[in-house]
Amino acid sequence: MTPSDLKELESTLLNKVKSSDSLRNLDNIRVSILGRKGEITEYMKSLSALGNDERKKAGQNLNSLKSSIIEAISVRQNELEAEELEGRLLKEKSDVTLPIRPKTKGSIHPVSQAMEECVAIFGQMGFSVAEGPDIEDDFHNFTALNIPPEHPARQMHDTFYLPESDEGEKLVLRTHTSPVQIRTMENSSPPIRIIAPGRTYRSDSDSTHTPMFHQIEALVIDEETHMGHLKGCIIDFCRAFFGIPDLPVRFRPSHFPFTEPSMEVDIGCSRENDELKIGNFGDGANNWLEIMGSGMVHPKVLEFGGINPQEYQGFAFGLGIDRIAMLKYGIPDLRTFFDADLRWLSHYGFDPLSIPSMIRGL
Ligand code: PHE
């Protein structure tokens, strides 16, 4: 190849590169020049037919041609990329004057809201959250809680019974969150300090009862926990949840098979002209509202949970989340909670983006 042939070849190839009009096209050109069957590659192959000196010279020429092509390709590639970006920027430009598309925002259901507030309050007291299954076996829901078969308390629970499991276990929809006490004792050892929020079921329906409802259970067990701790914990919780620092809280003797002694917990309220107000009474005690059951864990229950009652003791309590949500947010009928009516939800629901709403109870 004469020097002028070489020059001509170079300018033809460079023109090709420069005239490429897209990145894909440029790549095809690169392959046609430098690829395995490319023009320059073919020239390289033909060098073997030449004599030593000639081959060396021609080889050098071809290599420098190759470098200038590679250089040109990279320059062109940068140009094409810039053009492409420019084009996209122009095409995809957004029109900031367009009106926004209305977006619907969901809201937090009052039950979720109340549950989160409870978890936040107990979290600050050092409790952690435990869970158990909605479909419970008879042992965890009743027997281990000191409610043997034929015990009258079983009738009071209006239990939904399910077909037996394959292993012949009697199954129920759990009637309270107390079985989580047993499951926690089985799976851990004291000190225990848990709360268990969740769904519970009883065959019951009126303005304050629905077949599915929610409870939150608390369980504390260690060597020295006593009634004073139970009372302090419950009073602090009630005042934090309702946001009323001097909320009157009353403990009334009661009975549960799984606690001894047992107490029902009432909070002070007043009823004036059909209006129910939680908290201080103004001119004195006017009314009480029962909001939870509580007591010192029965020694038999500790034994069922695999804990030695000679060594450990503790307290437990359980309350209806839906009920305290109705009271705190002023919602009159429980059944509306589960109607899935969007108008109801947007009225009683909570703004998901408002963080203070989550910790209002603190
Ligand atoms: N499980 C009881 C109920 O559903 C409440 C409770 C829990 C009472 C723990 C005492 C201790 O009514």
Residues whose N, C-alpha, C, O or C-beta is under 5 A from the ligand:
A	BS01	LIG	T175 H176 S178 F256 T259 G293 S294 G295 A316 F317 G318
